Amino acid sequence: MKLTIFQSGPGDCLLLTSSDDRRMLIDGGFVGTFREHVRKHLSDVAGENGIDLLCVSHIDEDHIAGTLQLLQDLIDWRVYDHHKDQPDSNLTDAPRFPRPPEIAKIWHNGFKDVSQQNNLADIEELLILNMRAFGTTSETHALAEQMQFLATSVRQGLKLQHQISEKLLNIPLNPEYGGGLMFVPDPQETFSVGNMKTTLVGPFKEDLDALRDEWNDWIDDNKSKITKLKEWAKDQQRRFRLDEGEIFKRVLREFALSGQKRGKVTVPNLASLMMYVEDADKKVLLTGDGRDDEILDGLWASELWDEGQPLHLDILKIQHHGSINNVNANFCKNVIADHYVICGGSGGTHKNPDTEVLDMIVNSRTGAASQKSTHAKVNDHFTLWFSSNNESGGKSANKHMKAVMKHIHSKEAASNGRFDARFMPKNRHFMEIEL
């Protein structure tokens, strides 16, 4: 079994290969990093057999955008193949990028299905209006950034569903669920990709239902408020010549925040597909951008973990780029691994990975008794793998990753060989973990 970690900037892109040479691609990172690091090498790494399963964990841009580029590449090559031998075709040049591997099926919970709304244009308009209204001061910059990210992600989620439709690529979507939403089955069952046996540990159906209701309520409430605010703002502009953004800002801030009932974890994050994968005696946990408590709930429901009996894995993909909003000390003590994979690296408002999370991981293996896991393998050597480095992002991201590298290397030196940290080598496109 092998995990390929692609250089994906602040995003996620992983390829899991089974002992019988079957492949699962998990997310695609951003468009830029996909083109620079993944596109050039995916066909070589995937081999002639292609990709047996493409899993888009959720619609956030840092997971889905590169996937959209991959699907567009497939469309472009199929168009070329269709026209190249036509006698009246003017098409002579093949696409100027490698032919991508074929994809057998896709797992993805699309935004349209999660929201079950027909007013998707209204949703997008609301998000963009919020984004513009909040983007005028440093105080509200973070919220504006979040709104812009979500607006982009919604559009991309809808685009993916269109690309894989019968009219374009005709790739089966969630075939194990009849094309519907995927969630933890009851009773639990596993799905096979070659020798890899996959168990869904999230999301639960009731969580998707709750998220849908929460999202739809927010949309319905905000639609009426937006209409009233627009009318009021026009009146204010006529009377006082006030700036629309300033008029909207205070009121919009209140109801936009009401859509974040579970802290700083967005609706798409909470709908992440999360998977426990086994191949013979090897075990891998792929967490998307899920939250610590929901991952543990999924593991417990699947009888893979019980409180007081920590779980040991070969590979753990740390959720949400090591964000403090998604990882706590209890999770680190209850789920340990030989290899911890931290995808992404970002600066600015959201500094991931969070050094506090890295400390929790290290302390769960090397810290005081109150911090350490009670698993029998707690003292075994382990490795932290980072998909980025201090030159793989923008100025802010590089500055943060430089601090992360300095921080974790000091912990590594003090551990007396208990663990090592491996950052994506400069000028490299991927790293591999062989199990």
N, C-alpha and C positions, 0 to 999 in steps of 0.2 A: 504494500500500500504506500502511496506517495501523495504528498500535498505540495503543489506548486503555488508559491506566493508571488503574485505579480506586483511589480512596482505600480502603484495606483494612486499616488499623490495622497490627498486626504480621503480617498474612497476605499472600497473593498473590491478585490477581484482574486478569487482562489479557484484552483483546479484540483479536484480530488480524483486520483486514479486508483482503481481497485487492483487486487492481486491477479485478476484475470483480464487486465488491460481494458476495463470499462471506465468511462469518465463522466464526472459531474462538475460542471462549471457553476460556481456560486458568485453571482453578481459580476458587474463589469467596470466598476469605477466610473470616473468622468470620461467624457469624450476625448479630451486632450491626452490623458494618460493612456487610454485604450489605444489611440492611434500611435502613440510614441513607443509604448512598451508591450502591449498585449497583442495588437493586430499583427505585428511582424513575426511573432513567435508562436501564436496559438495553434496554427495548423501543424507546425513541426512538433510541438509538445503534445498535441492531441492525437497526432498520427492519422493513419488512413481511416480508422474506424469512426472518426468524428466524435461528437459530444452526445452521449446517451441521454443526459438530462441537463438542461439549463435551469437553474433555480434563481429566480429574482426574488430575493428575500422580502423586499418591500420597495415602494416607489420613490424613496428619497433619491435625489439627483446623484449623490455620490455612490449609489449602488446601481441605478438603472440606466444612466445616460450612456455609459460604455456598451451596455447590452443593446440599446437602441442602435448604436453604431454597428455592432456586430450583425444585427438583423438587417440593417440597411445594406451592409456589404453583401450579405447573402442575396438580397433582392437585386442588387446591381449585377452580380455575377450571373444570376438566373436570367436577367434581361439580356445580357450579353450572349449567353449560351443559346437563348431562343432566337436571336436575330442574326448571329454570325454566319449561319449557313443559308439564310434566306437570299434568293437570287436578286431581289430588289432592295436589299438592305444596304444602307450607307454606313452601317456600323462596322468599323475595322479594328479599332483599338480596344484591347481588353482593359478592364479597370486597373488603375495604377496602384493596386495594393494586392497582397496575396489572397488567393481564394480561401475563404474561411471554411472551417469544417462544417459539415452538415449537422443539424440538430434534430434528434429523434423526438424529443418532447420537452415541454416547458412546464415548470411549476411556478405559479405566480397568482397572488390574490390581487386582482386589479382594483383600482380605486373605484371604478364605476360599480363593480359588484359589491364592494365593501360599503359604499355610500347608498347604493340603490336609489339614486336620485336621477331625475331627468333634467334637472336644472343645472347641468354642469357648467354652462356658460356663466350662469349667475354666481356659482361658487368661485369660478376663476376671477370674475369681476370683483367680488367681495374681497378676495385675498389681495388683489392688486390695489384696490382702493385703500385697504388697511396699510399696505406696504408704503404707498405714497404719503398717506397721512402721517405715518410715524417716522418718515425718513428725514425730518427737518432739523433734528437736534441730536447731539451726542447721547442725551439721556434715553432717547427712544431708538437709537441705531440698532441695537441688538434685536428688538422686536421687529423692526422693518426688515432686517436681514432674514429673520425666521419666516416672515410672511412671504418674502420674495422666493425663498427656497421652497416653501410649500406650494406656492403658485406654479413654479416651474415643475415640481415633482408631479403635481396633478396632471398637467398637460402631458408629461412624458409617460405616465401610467396609461393614459388613454391612447397615446401613440403606439405603445407596445401592443396593446390589444388589437389595434388596427393592423399592425404589421404582420402579426401571426395569424390573421384571419384567413379564411379559405380563399379570398380573392388575391392574396399576396403570397405568403409563404406556406400556408396550410400546415402549420405545425400543431400537433395536438396540445391543448392547454388543459392541465389538471385532469388527464384522462381517468385516473383512479377515482375521481370524484365527479365523473360525468361532465367535466368542463366547469363545474361550480367551484365555490370557495373551498379551500383546503383548511382543515382544522384537525385537532387531536381527535381521533375516532374513539368511539365508545361502543363495544369493547375495543381495546387497542389492537392494532395490527401493524405489520411491517411491510414496506414496499422495497422491492429488489431492483438494483442496478448492477447486473452481474453478481459478483460475490458480495457486494455491499448491501447490507440490510439496513434500511432507513426507517427510523421511528420518529414521527412528528411529536415534538414536545411543546409546540406552540404554533399558532394561537389556539385557544379553545373556542368552540362555537359560541358560547355565551359571551366571550370577550368580544368577538366580532359583532355580535348582536348589540352589545352595550356600546361599542364604538360607533356603530352605525346610528344608533338612536341618539347618542351624544352629539355626533357630527350633524345629523339632520336637524336636531333641535336648535343647535347653534346657528345653522344656516337659516332656518325659518325665523328665528328671533332677529337675526341680524339683517335679513332682507327687509323687514318692516322698518328697522331702525335706519338702514341705509336710505330707504326711500324718504323717510321723514327728514333725515339729516340733509339730504340733497336739496329738498324743498326749502328747508330752513336756511341752508348755506346760500342758496341763490338769493333769498330775500335779504340776508345780511350783506351779501356782496353789493346788491343794488343800493342798499341804504348806507352802508359804511365803507364799502370798497375794501373789505377784509379779505385776506388770503384764505383760500379754501382749506389748505392744509392746516393752518392755524385754527380754523373754526372746528375742523373735524377731530383734531388731535386728542383733546382731553376726553371726549365722549367715546371715540373709537377705542381708545386705550383700555377703557373699562371693559367693554364687551369682547374685545379681542382676547384679553387675558382670561375671560371666563371660559374660553375654549380650551384652556390648558389645566383641566381639573386634576391631572395626575402629575403636576410638577412640570419639569422642563423636557418631558418625553412626549414627542408629537404623536398624533393619531397614526400616521404611517409606521412610526417606530413600534408602536404597541401592537400593530397587526403583523409584525415580522413573522415569516416562516422560520421556525427553529427546528433543527434536526440532530438526532443522535444516530451516528452511522457506525456500523460494526462490519468488520471484514476479518473472519476467523477470530483471533484473539485481540485484534486492534480496535480501538474505540476512539471516535472523534465526535466532538460536540460543536456544531455550527450554530451560532447564537444570533446572527443578524444584528439588529439594533435593539434586541429585547431587553427587558429589565430584570434585574437579579431575582426578585421574588417570583416573577412569572415564569422564569426558567426553572427555578426550583419546584414550583407547582407542577410544571409539565413533567419534570423528571419523576416527581413523586407519583403523579397520576399514572405514569407509564411503568411504575414499579422498578425504576432504574436507580432510585435514591430514596433513602429513608432518613429522617432527621436523627442525628446521632450516629449515623453510619456514612461518613464522607465517601464521595465517589472519586475514583481514580481513572484518568483518561490518558491516552497516548497524546492526543492533541486537543487543546481547548482554544477555540477562536474567541478571544475576549470581546464581549459585546460593545457595540457603539464606540469603537476606536479607543476604548479605555476611558470613557467618560465617567466622571464621578456621579452623574445622574443615574447611571445604569448598573454600577458595580459597588458592592459594599463588602465589609470585612467578613460578614457571615457567609456570603457567597464564596469568597476566596477560601475560607476554611472548609467549606463543604464540597467544593469541586476543585480537585488538584490535578495537575497534568505533568507529563514529562516535557511537553512542548506547549508553551503559551504563545499564541499568534496575535499580535496587535497590528491591525490594519490602519493605514492612514496616519496623518500627522498634520495638524492645523494650528494656526495661531489666531491672532485677532481676538474677537469676542469669545470664541470657543477654543480653548487651548487643550487639544487632545493629542496624544494620551495625557491624562492627568497624572502628575507625579505622585499624588496621593494614592491613586489606584495602583500604580506600580509598587508603591511601598506596601500596600495591603497584600499584593501577591507575594512579594518577597518575604514579608513578615509571616505569612501563613505557612511558609516553609522553613524559615531560618530564625524567626523572632522568639520572643518570650513565650512561655507556656500558654499564657492567656490568649496569645495571638495566633498560635500554630494550630494547624489541622491535627486531628487525632488519627488520621489514616496511617496505616502501617508503613506506607511508602513515603511519608512526609520528609524523611531525611535523604531520599534519593536525589541524585543530581537532576537538574532541570535547566531548560533553555528558554529564554525570551527571544522571540523573533519579531522584528519590526519591519514592516513593508516599505518604510521610507527612511530618509536620513536628513541631514541638515542642508542638503542641496537639492531636494526633490520637490520643493514648493515655492511659494512666493517669499518675500522678505520676512513677513511676520511668522509664517510657518517655519522657515529655516531657522529663525532665531529661537523659536520655541523648541524645535527638535534638537538644536545645539545644546540647549539647557537640559533636555531630556537625556541626551546621550551622556553628558557630563554627570548628571545625577545617577543614572543607572550604572554607569561604569564605576562610580565610587562605591556603590552598593556591591557590585560584583567583586571589586578588589577586596572589600572587607569580609566577603563571605568565605574566604579560604577555599575557593574552588567548588563551593556548593552549587553555583549556577553560572551560566555565561549568557551574555546578551549579544545578539547578532542583528545588526542593522543592514538594510539593503545596501550592498556595496555600490559605490559611485560608478556610474556608467554601466550598471547591470540592469537587466530588465526583469529578472525573477530569481528567486531562491527556491530550493527544494528540500523538503523533509522526507527522508526515506525511513520507513518503519520496518 
